[in-house]
Amino acid sequence: MLVEDTLAHTLAQRGYKLTQPRRAVLKVLAAAGATLTPAEIHRRARSHCLHTGLVTVYRTLDLLTACGAIRKVHHADGCHAYALASGGHAHHVICECCQSVVEFDNCDLGTLLAAVQRRTGYQISGHWLELFGLCPNCRP
């Protein structure tokens, strides 16, 4: 099944309408290959469906994030973008040049998280780990 179809199926299973603007957002996400900001998704989606609004983009991103189909990715500049997600617990390494993103799942932070819990008294319920650097295509 194509990525776009998988995303559409994910929303349809949960009873959400697959309008043309929403399908345009799915098409953009499926073809991205890198992280995209909501503004970038909006701009690209309008090339598929001129009537795609920014509110539709944000709502679709929220739905797909809640479903676990995409992940919010925080960039070093403080902004956030979105990338397709694989199943389960995962983290990202993001190219600072081309914004390509690769997921990895072995963060091995158990010892660190236990130490932070002991030191702070917090009960940690989750974490994000995002690494930044240059991908093989962008390295000199």
Secondary structure, 3 states (H helix, E strand, C coil): CCHHHHHHHHHHHCCCCCCHHHHHHHHHHHHCCECECHHHHHHHHHHHCCCCCHHHHHHHHHHHHHHCCEEEEECCCCCEEEEECCCCCCEEEEECCCCEEEEECCCCCHHHHHHHHHHHCCCCCCCCCEEEECCCCCCC
